[in-house]
Amino acid sequence: MMAAGVPRKCDIHAQVLTHVGLAMLRYVEGRSFGDVGRISLRIGINSGPVVAGVIGRTKFIYDLWAIR
């Protein structure tokens, strides 16, 4: 998971995410990854406000939740 426009606003966040997603697809296309072999990706993009935060006391995890 990744986010654009966090923590600073980015007016072209959708375009940034689209370019990154396409670059990821191009990177894995036709490649073999060790014992796993070839992999396929499905990219989804959501746009809108989110709430973000750190979860945990001993093992910290950063998470995002879409606001609907």
PyMOL Python script that loads the backbone (N, CA, C, O; Angstrom):
from pymol import cmd

cmd.read_pdbstr("""\
ATOM      1  N   MET A   1       0.841  -1.160   0.000  1.00  0.00           N
ATOM      2  CA  MET A   1       0.000   0.000   0.000  1.00  0.00           C
ATOM      3  C   MET A   1       0.896   1.235   0.000  1.00  0.00           C
ATOM      4  O   MET A   1       1.946   1.273   0.641  1.00  0.00           O
ATOM      5  N   MET A   2       0.447   2.230  -0.733  1.00  0.00           N
ATOM      6  CA  MET A   2       1.165   3.498  -0.718  1.00  0.00           C
ATOM      7  C   MET A   2       0.163   4.631  -0.810  1.00  0.00           C
ATOM      8  O   MET A   2      -0.993   4.422  -1.178  1.00  0.00           O
ATOM      9  N   ALA A   3       0.599   5.801  -0.484  1.00  0.00           N
ATOM     10  CA  ALA A   3      -0.257   6.981  -0.547  1.00  0.00           C
ATOM     11  C   ALA A   3       0.525   8.141  -1.132  1.00  0.00           C
ATOM     12  O   ALA A   3       1.728   8.273  -0.902  1.00  0.00           O
ATOM     13  N   ALA A   4      -0.166   8.977  -1.887  1.00  0.00           N
ATOM     14  CA  ALA A   4       0.430  10.208  -2.414  1.00  0.00           C
ATOM     15  C   ALA A   4      -0.327  11.377  -1.802  1.00  0.00           C
ATOM     16  O   ALA A   4      -1.533  11.290  -1.572  1.00  0.00           O
ATOM     17  N   GLY A   5       0.368  12.450  -1.544  1.00  0.00           N
ATOM     18  CA  GLY A   5      -0.262  13.614  -0.946  1.00  0.00           C
ATOM     19  C   GLY A   5      -0.337  13.529   0.571  1.00  0.00           C
ATOM     20  O   GLY A   5      -1.112  14.251   1.198  1.00  0.00           O
ATOM     21  N   VAL A   6       0.465  12.646   1.162  1.00  0.00           N
ATOM     22  CA  VAL A   6       0.518  12.487   2.616  1.00  0.00           C
ATOM     23  C   VAL A   6       1.979  12.545   3.020  1.00  0.00           C
ATOM     24  O   VAL A   6       2.761  11.820   2.404  1.00  0.00           O
ATOM     25  N   PRO A   7       2.416  13.304   3.958  1.00  0.00           N
ATOM     26  CA  PRO A   7       1.642  14.188   4.821  1.00  0.00           C
ATOM     27  C   PRO A   7       1.410  15.570   4.212  1.00  0.00           C
ATOM     28  O   PRO A   7       0.636  16.350   4.767  1.00  0.00           O
ATOM     29  N   ARG A   8       2.051  15.896   3.094  1.00  0.00           N
ATOM     30  CA  ARG A   8       1.834  17.190   2.459  1.00  0.00           C
ATOM     31  C   ARG A   8       0.911  17.028   1.269  1.00  0.00           C
ATOM     32  O   ARG A   8       1.039  16.069   0.508  1.00  0.00           O
ATOM     33  N   LYS A   9      -0.014  17.950   1.102  1.00  0.00           N
ATOM     34  CA  LYS A   9      -0.971  17.906   0.002  1.00  0.00           C
ATOM     35  C   LYS A   9      -0.241  17.937  -1.344  1.00  0.00           C
ATOM     36  O   LYS A   9       0.743  18.656  -1.523  1.00  0.00           O
ATOM     37  N   CYS A  10      -0.742  17.153  -2.266  1.00  0.00           N
ATOM     38  CA  CYS A  10      -0.187  17.098  -3.623  1.00  0.00           C
ATOM     39  C   CYS A  10      -1.371  17.139  -4.589  1.00  0.00           C
ATOM     40  O   CYS A  10      -2.180  16.212  -4.619  1.00  0.00           O
ATOM     41  N   ASP A  11      -1.473  18.195  -5.366  1.00  0.00           N
ATOM     42  CA  ASP A  11      -2.622  18.361  -6.258  1.00  0.00           C
ATOM     43  C   ASP A  11      -2.682  17.324  -7.374  1.00  0.00           C
ATOM     44  O   ASP A  11      -3.743  17.117  -7.963  1.00  0.00           O
ATOM     45  N   ILE A  12      -1.572  16.676  -7.671  1.00  0.00           N
ATOM     46  CA  ILE A  12      -1.560  15.671  -8.747  1.00  0.00           C
ATOM     47  C   ILE A  12      -1.364  14.259  -8.182  1.00  0.00           C
ATOM     48  O   ILE A  12      -0.733  13.414  -8.816  1.00  0.00           O
ATOM     49  N   HIS A  13      -1.909  14.012  -6.986  1.00  0.00           N
ATOM     50  CA  HIS A  13      -1.707  12.713  -6.330  1.00  0.00           C
ATOM     51  C   HIS A  13      -2.189  11.540  -7.187  1.00  0.00           C
ATOM     52  O   HIS A  13      -1.544  10.491  -7.203  1.00  0.00           O
ATOM     53  N   ALA A  14      -3.303  11.694  -7.893  1.00  0.00           N
ATOM     54  CA  ALA A  14      -3.815  10.595  -8.721  1.00  0.00           C
ATOM     55  C   ALA A  14      -2.845  10.279  -9.864  1.00  0.00           C
ATOM     56  O   ALA A  14      -2.607   9.110 -10.170  1.00  0.00           O
ATOM     57  N   GLN A  15      -2.292  11.307 -10.490  1.00  0.00           N
ATOM     58  CA  GLN A  15      -1.331  11.091 -11.566  1.00  0.00           C
ATOM     59  C   GLN A  15      -0.061  10.425 -11.036  1.00  0.00           C
ATOM     60  O   GLN A  15       0.489   9.535 -11.684  1.00  0.00           O
ATOM     61  N   VAL A  16       0.403  10.851  -9.867  1.00  0.00           N
ATOM     62  CA  VAL A  16       1.594  10.261  -9.260  1.00  0.00           C
ATOM     63  C   VAL A  16       1.364   8.768  -9.013  1.00  0.00           C
ATOM     64  O   VAL A  16       2.204   7.943  -9.369  1.00  0.00           O
ATOM     65  N   LEU A  17       0.224   8.422  -8.402  1.00  0.00           N
ATOM     66  CA  LEU A  17      -0.073   7.008  -8.127  1.00  0.00           C
ATOM     67  C   LEU A  17      -0.214   6.197  -9.413  1.00  0.00           C
ATOM     68  O   LEU A  17       0.220   5.046  -9.473  1.00  0.00           O
ATOM     69  N   THR A  18      -0.816   6.791 -10.434  1.00  0.00           N
ATOM     70  CA  THR A  18      -0.956   6.091 -11.719  1.00  0.00           C
ATOM     71  C   THR A  18       0.409   5.784 -12.317  1.00  0.00           C
ATOM     72  O   THR A  18       0.635   4.670 -12.789  1.00  0.00           O
ATOM     73  N   HIS A  19       1.316   6.742 -12.308  1.00  0.00           N
ATOM     74  CA  HIS A  19       2.664   6.522 -12.850  1.00  0.00           C
ATOM     75  C   HIS A  19       3.406   5.445 -12.058  1.00  0.00           C
ATOM     76  O   HIS A  19       4.082   4.602 -12.645  1.00  0.00           O
ATOM     77  N   VAL A  20       3.284   5.468 -10.742  1.00  0.00           N
ATOM     78  CA  VAL A  20       3.952   4.454  -9.912  1.00  0.00           C
ATOM     79  C   VAL A  20       3.369   3.069 -10.198  1.00  0.00           C
ATOM     80  O   VAL A  20       4.113   2.101 -10.354  1.00  0.00           O
ATOM     81  N   GLY A  21       2.041   2.977 -10.265  1.00  0.00           N
ATOM     82  CA  GLY A  21       1.406   1.687 -10.559  1.00  0.00           C
ATOM     83  C   GLY A  21       1.837   1.122 -11.900  1.00  0.00           C
ATOM     84  O   GLY A  21       2.137  -0.067 -12.005  1.00  0.00           O
ATOM     85  N   LEU A  22       1.870   1.959 -12.925  1.00  0.00           N
ATOM     86  CA  LEU A  22       2.312   1.500 -14.246  1.00  0.00           C
ATOM     87  C   LEU A  22       3.782   1.086 -14.229  1.00  0.00           C
ATOM     88  O   LEU A  22       4.153   0.107 -14.876  1.00  0.00           O
ATOM     89  N   ALA A  23       4.617   1.816 -13.502  1.00  0.00           N
ATOM     90  CA  ALA A  23       6.034   1.450 -13.391  1.00  0.00           C
ATOM     91  C   ALA A  23       6.192   0.105 -12.690  1.00  0.00           C
ATOM     92  O   ALA A  23       7.046  -0.694 -13.075  1.00  0.00           O
ATOM     93  N   MET A  24       5.378  -0.155 -11.666  1.00  0.00           N
ATOM     94  CA  MET A  24       5.434  -1.449 -10.977  1.00  0.00           C
ATOM     95  C   MET A  24       5.045  -2.581 -11.920  1.00  0.00           C
ATOM     96  O   MET A  24       5.688  -3.631 -11.927  1.00  0.00           O
ATOM     97  N   LEU A  25       4.004  -2.378 -12.711  1.00  0.00           N
ATOM     98  CA  LEU A  25       3.581  -3.400 -13.672  1.00  0.00           C
ATOM     99  C   LEU A  25       4.673  -3.668 -14.708  1.00  0.00           C
ATOM    100  O   LEU A  25       4.946  -4.821 -15.042  1.00  0.00           O
ATOM    101  N   ARG A  26       5.293  -2.605 -15.214  1.00  0.00           N
ATOM    102  CA  ARG A  26       6.385  -2.778 -16.186  1.00  0.00           C
ATOM    103  C   ARG A  26       7.565  -3.522 -15.557  1.00  0.00           C
ATOM    104  O   ARG A  26       8.211  -4.333 -16.222  1.00  0.00           O
ATOM    105  N   TYR A  27       7.849  -3.253 -14.284  1.00  0.00           N
ATOM    106  CA  TYR A  27       8.981  -3.881 -13.614  1.00  0.00           C
ATOM    107  C   TYR A  27       8.804  -5.394 -13.497  1.00  0.00           C
ATOM    108  O   TYR A  27       9.752  -6.138 -13.747  1.00  0.00           O
ATOM    109  N   VAL A  28       7.630  -5.858 -13.127  1.00  0.00           N
ATOM    110  CA  VAL A  28       7.443  -7.307 -12.918  1.00  0.00           C
ATOM    111  C   VAL A  28       7.172  -8.059 -14.216  1.00  0.00           C
ATOM    112  O   VAL A  28       7.310  -9.282 -14.259  1.00  0.00           O
ATOM    113  N   GLU A  29       6.790  -7.350 -15.269  1.00  0.00           N
ATOM    114  CA  GLU A  29       6.439  -8.002 -16.533  1.00  0.00           C
ATOM    115  C   GLU A  29       7.626  -8.787 -17.101  1.00  0.00           C
ATOM    116  O   GLU A  29       8.687  -8.224 -17.371  1.00  0.00           O
ATOM    117  N   GLY A  30       7.426 -10.084 -17.274  1.00  0.00           N
ATOM    118  CA  GLY A  30       8.443 -10.932 -17.878  1.00  0.00           C
ATOM    119  C   GLY A  30       9.604 -11.300 -16.964  1.00  0.00           C
ATOM    120  O   GLY A  30      10.535 -11.974 -17.406  1.00  0.00           O
ATOM    121  N   ARG A  31       9.575 -10.877 -15.703  1.00  0.00           N
ATOM    122  CA  ARG A  31      10.660 -11.197 -14.762  1.00  0.00           C
ATOM    123  C   ARG A  31      10.312 -12.422 -13.947  1.00  0.00           C
ATOM    124  O   ARG A  31       9.141 -12.731 -13.724  1.00  0.00           O
ATOM    125  N   SER A  32      11.351 -13.115 -13.506  1.00  0.00           N
ATOM    126  CA  SER A  32      11.200 -14.237 -12.593  1.00  0.00           C
ATOM    127  C   SER A  32      11.820 -13.838 -11.257  1.00  0.00           C
ATOM    128  O   SER A  32      12.894 -13.238 -11.228  1.00  0.00           O
ATOM    129  N   PHE A  33      11.152 -14.166 -10.153  1.00  0.00           N
ATOM    130  CA  PHE A  33      11.587 -13.765  -8.829  1.00  0.00           C
ATOM    131  C   PHE A  33      11.948 -14.979  -7.990  1.00  0.00           C
ATOM    132  O   PHE A  33      11.136 -15.469  -7.204  1.00  0.00           O
ATOM    133  N   GLY A  34      13.176 -15.462  -8.163  1.00  0.00           N
ATOM    134  CA  GLY A  34      13.699 -16.577  -7.364  1.00  0.00           C
ATOM    135  C   GLY A  34      12.795 -17.792  -7.372  1.00  0.00           C
ATOM    136  O   GLY A  34      12.317 -18.208  -8.427  1.00  0.00           O
ATOM    137  N   ASP A  35      12.554 -18.367  -6.192  1.00  0.00           N
ATOM    138  CA  ASP A  35      11.726 -19.558  -6.061  1.00  0.00           C
ATOM    139  C   ASP A  35      10.265 -19.296  -6.377  1.00  0.00           C
ATOM    140  O   ASP A  35       9.522 -20.225  -6.695  1.00  0.00           O
ATOM    141  N   VAL A  36       9.846 -18.042  -6.295  1.00  0.00           N
ATOM    142  CA  VAL A  36       8.447 -17.700  -6.545  1.00  0.00           C
ATOM    143  C   VAL A  36       8.124 -17.773  -8.036  1.00  0.00           C
ATOM    144  O   VAL A  36       7.004 -18.115  -8.415  1.00  0.00           O
ATOM    145  N   GLY A  37       9.089 -17.455  -8.868  1.00  0.00           N
ATOM    146  CA  GLY A  37       8.860 -17.439 -10.312  1.00  0.00           C
ATOM    147  C   GLY A  37       8.238 -16.129 -10.742  1.00  0.00           C
ATOM    148  O   GLY A  37       8.499 -15.080 -10.153  1.00  0.00           O
ATOM    149  N   ARG A  38       7.419 -16.195 -11.764  1.00  0.00           N
ATOM    150  CA  ARG A  38       6.757 -14.995 -12.264  1.00  0.00           C
ATOM    151  C   ARG A  38       5.586 -14.637 -11.363  1.00  0.00           C
ATOM    152  O   ARG A  38       4.918 -15.510 -10.809  1.00  0.00           O
ATOM    153  N   ILE A  39       5.349 -13.345 -11.227  1.00  0.00           N
ATOM    154  CA  ILE A  39       4.216 -12.884 -10.440  1.00  0.00           C
ATOM    155  C   ILE A  39       3.381 -11.920 -11.278  1.00  0.00           C
ATOM    156  O   ILE A  39       3.861 -11.355 -12.261  1.00  0.00           O
ATOM    157  N   SER A  40       2.145 -11.744 -10.878  1.00  0.00           N
ATOM    158  CA  SER A  40       1.291 -10.756 -11.535  1.00  0.00           C
ATOM    159  C   SER A  40       0.771  -9.807 -10.465  1.00  0.00           C
ATOM    160  O   SER A  40       0.603 -10.180  -9.304  1.00  0.00           O
ATOM    161  N   LEU A  41       0.525  -8.585 -10.880  1.00  0.00           N
ATOM    162  CA  LEU A  41       0.024  -7.567  -9.961  1.00  0.00           C
ATOM    163  C   LEU A  41      -1.305  -7.036 -10.452  1.00  0.00           C
ATOM    164  O   LEU A  41      -1.569  -6.970 -11.653  1.00  0.00           O
ATOM    165  N   ARG A  42      -2.132  -6.660  -9.498  1.00  0.00           N
ATOM    166  CA  ARG A  42      -3.352  -5.906  -9.797  1.00  0.00           C
ATOM    167  C   ARG A  42      -3.251  -4.618  -8.993  1.00  0.00           C
ATOM    168  O   ARG A  42      -3.046  -4.645  -7.779  1.00  0.00           O
ATOM    169  N   ILE A  43      -3.396  -3.506  -9.674  1.00  0.00           N
ATOM    170  CA  ILE A  43      -3.238  -2.201  -9.047  1.00  0.00           C
ATOM    171  C   ILE A  43      -4.613  -1.552  -8.914  1.00  0.00           C
ATOM    172  O   ILE A  43      -5.370  -1.491  -9.883  1.00  0.00           O
ATOM    173  N   GLY A  44      -4.933  -1.069  -7.720  1.00  0.00           N
ATOM    174  CA  GLY A  44      -6.163  -0.318  -7.491  1.00  0.00           C
ATOM    175  C   GLY A  44      -5.818   1.036  -6.910  1.00  0.00           C
ATOM    176  O   GLY A  44      -4.906   1.151  -6.092  1.00  0.00           O
ATOM    177  N   ILE A  45      -6.536   2.054  -7.325  1.00  0.00           N
ATOM    178  CA  ILE A  45      -6.286   3.408  -6.841  1.00  0.00           C
ATOM    179  C   ILE A  45      -7.584   3.976  -6.281  1.00  0.00           C
ATOM    180  O   ILE A  45      -8.633   3.919  -6.923  1.00  0.00           O
ATOM    181  N   ASN A  46      -7.494   4.517  -5.089  1.00  0.00           N
ATOM    182  CA  ASN A  46      -8.626   5.178  -4.454  1.00  0.00           C
ATOM    183  C   ASN A  46      -8.222   6.617  -4.174  1.00  0.00           C
ATOM    184  O   ASN A  46      -7.066   6.886  -3.848  1.00  0.00           O
ATOM    185  N   SER A  47      -9.150   7.527  -4.296  1.00  0.00           N
ATOM    186  CA  SER A  47      -8.841   8.933  -4.070  1.00  0.00           C
ATOM    187  C   SER A  47      -9.835   9.510  -3.077  1.00  0.00           C
ATOM    188  O   SER A  47     -11.033   9.234  -3.145  1.00  0.00           O
ATOM    189  N   GLY A  48      -9.329  10.305  -2.164  1.00  0.00           N
ATOM    190  CA  GLY A  48     -10.191  10.943  -1.191  1.00  0.00           C
ATOM    191  C   GLY A  48      -9.490  11.095   0.137  1.00  0.00           C
ATOM    192  O   GLY A  48      -8.318  10.745   0.270  1.00  0.00           O
ATOM    193  N   PRO A  49     -10.201  11.616   1.122  1.00  0.00           N
ATOM    194  CA  PRO A  49      -9.590  11.843   2.434  1.00  0.00           C
ATOM    195  C   PRO A  49      -9.288  10.538   3.155  1.00  0.00           C
ATOM    196  O   PRO A  49      -9.986   9.540   2.973  1.00  0.00           O
ATOM    197  N   VAL A  50      -8.249  10.554   3.969  1.00  0.00           N
ATOM    198  CA  VAL A  50      -7.856   9.382   4.755  1.00  0.00           C
ATOM    199  C   VAL A  50      -7.516   9.815   6.173  1.00  0.00           C
ATOM    200  O   VAL A  50      -7.241  10.983   6.447  1.00  0.00           O
ATOM    201  N   VAL A  51      -7.546   8.834   7.058  1.00  0.00           N
ATOM    202  CA  VAL A  51      -7.040   9.005   8.415  1.00  0.00           C
ATOM    203  C   VAL A  51      -5.861   8.072   8.533  1.00  0.00           C
ATOM    204  O   VAL A  51      -5.953   6.910   8.136  1.00  0.00           O
ATOM    205  N   ALA A  52      -4.749   8.554   9.072  1.00  0.00           N
ATOM    206  CA  ALA A  52      -3.552   7.734   9.205  1.00  0.00           C
ATOM    207  C   ALA A  52      -3.102   7.726  10.646  1.00  0.00           C
ATOM    208  O   ALA A  52      -3.349   8.668  11.399  1.00  0.00           O
ATOM    209  N   GLY A  53      -2.427   6.632  11.024  1.00  0.00           N
ATOM    210  CA  GLY A  53      -1.927   6.575  12.379  1.00  0.00           C
ATOM    211  C   GLY A  53      -0.989   5.410  12.596  1.00  0.00           C
ATOM    212  O   GLY A  53      -0.880   4.503  11.771  1.00  0.00           O
ATOM    213  N   VAL A  54      -0.319   5.462  13.728  1.00  0.00           N
ATOM    214  CA  VAL A  54       0.597   4.395  14.126  1.00  0.00           C
ATOM    215  C   VAL A  54      -0.142   3.500  15.108  1.00  0.00           C
ATOM    216  O   VAL A  54      -0.770   3.978  16.052  1.00  0.00           O
ATOM    217  N   ILE A  55      -0.059   2.184  14.871  1.00  0.00           N
ATOM    218  CA  ILE A  55      -0.716   1.198  15.714  1.00  0.00           C
ATOM    219  C   ILE A  55       0.355   0.375  16.411  1.00  0.00           C
ATOM    220  O   ILE A  55       1.382   0.061  15.808  1.00  0.00           O
ATOM    221  N   GLY A  56       0.132   0.020  17.668  1.00  0.00           N
ATOM    222  CA  GLY A  56       1.013  -0.898  18.376  1.00  0.00           C
ATOM    223  C   GLY A  56       1.848  -0.229  19.446  1.00  0.00           C
ATOM    224  O   GLY A  56       2.089   0.978  19.423  1.00  0.00           O
ATOM    225  N   ARG A  57       2.282  -1.059  20.389  1.00  0.00           N
ATOM    226  CA  ARG A  57       3.138  -0.579  21.479  1.00  0.00           C
ATOM    227  C   ARG A  57       4.550  -1.158  21.387  1.00  0.00           C
ATOM    228  O   ARG A  57       5.517  -0.497  21.767  1.00  0.00           O
ATOM    229  N   THR A  58       4.672  -2.390  20.881  1.00  0.00           N
ATOM    230  CA  THR A  58       6.004  -2.995  20.767  1.00  0.00           C
ATOM    231  C   THR A  58       6.433  -3.149  19.318  1.00  0.00           C
ATOM    232  O   THR A  58       7.615  -3.006  19.006  1.00  0.00           O
ATOM    233  N   LYS A  59       5.490  -3.439  18.429  1.00  0.00           N
ATOM    234  CA  LYS A  59       5.770  -3.523  16.997  1.00  0.00           C
ATOM    235  C   LYS A  59       4.883  -2.486  16.314  1.00  0.00           C
ATOM    236  O   LYS A  59       3.667  -2.660  16.226  1.00  0.00           O
ATOM    237  N   PHE A  60       5.494  -1.416  15.836  1.00  0.00           N
ATOM    238  CA  PHE A  60       4.729  -0.314  15.294  1.00  0.00           C
ATOM    239  C   PHE A  60       4.346  -0.578  13.842  1.00  0.00           C
ATOM    240  O   PHE A  60       5.160  -1.046  13.046  1.00  0.00           O
ATOM    241  N   ILE A  61       3.114  -0.275  13.517  1.00  0.00           N
ATOM    242  CA  ILE A  61       2.590  -0.424  12.165  1.00  0.00           C
ATOM    243  C   ILE A  61       1.919   0.892  11.794  1.00  0.00           C
ATOM    244  O   ILE A  61       1.153   1.445  12.583  1.00  0.00           O
ATOM    245  N   TYR A  62       2.201   1.385  10.611  1.00  0.00           N
ATOM    246  CA  TYR A  62       1.556   2.611  10.108  1.00  0.00           C
ATOM    247  C   TYR A  62       0.411   2.162   9.218  1.00  0.00           C
ATOM    248  O   TYR A  62       0.600   1.305   8.355  1.00  0.00           O
ATOM    249  N   ASP A  63      -0.767   2.725   9.413  1.00  0.00           N
ATOM    250  CA  ASP A  63      -1.925   2.285   8.640  1.00  0.00           C
ATOM    251  C   ASP A  63      -2.714   3.486   8.143  1.00  0.00           C
ATOM    252  O   ASP A  63      -2.650   4.569   8.725  1.00  0.00           O
ATOM    253  N   LEU A  64      -3.457   3.286   7.065  1.00  0.00           N
ATOM    254  CA  LEU A  64      -4.322   4.317   6.474  1.00  0.00           C
ATOM    255  C   LEU A  64      -5.744   3.769   6.388  1.00  0.00           C
ATOM    256  O   LEU A  64      -5.947   2.596   6.076  1.00  0.00           O
ATOM    257  N   TRP A  65      -6.719   4.622   6.666  1.00  0.00           N
ATOM    258  CA  TRP A  65      -8.118   4.242   6.514  1.00  0.00           C
ATOM    259  C   TRP A  65      -8.789   5.283   5.648  1.00  0.00           C
ATOM    260  O   TRP A  65      -8.653   6.482   5.892  1.00  0.00           O
ATOM    261  N   ALA A  66      -9.521   4.829   4.627  1.00  0.00           N
ATOM    262  CA  ALA A  66     -10.276   5.756   3.770  1.00  0.00           C
ATOM    263  C   ALA A  66     -11.509   6.223   4.513  1.00  0.00           C
ATOM    264  O   ALA A  66     -12.157   5.435   5.203  1.00  0.00           O
ATOM    265  N   ILE A  67     -11.836   7.481   4.380  1.00  0.00           N
ATOM    266  CA  ILE A  67     -13.032   8.054   4.988  1.00  0.00           C
ATOM    267  C   ILE A  67     -14.117   8.098   3.940  1.00  0.00           C
ATOM    268  O   ILE A  67     -13.913   8.642   2.855  1.00  0.00           O
ATOM    269  N   ARG A  68     -15.250   7.540   4.244  1.00  0.00           N
ATOM    270  CA  ARG A  68     -16.371   7.537   3.283  1.00  0.00           C
ATOM    271  C   ARG A  68     -17.534   8.289   3.830  1.00  0.00           C
ATOM    272  O   ARG A  68     -18.566   8.396   3.168  1.00  0.00           O
TER     273      ARG A  68
END
""", "prot")
cmd.dss("prot")
cmd.show_as("cartoon", "prot")
cmd.util.cbc("prot")
cmd.orient("prot")
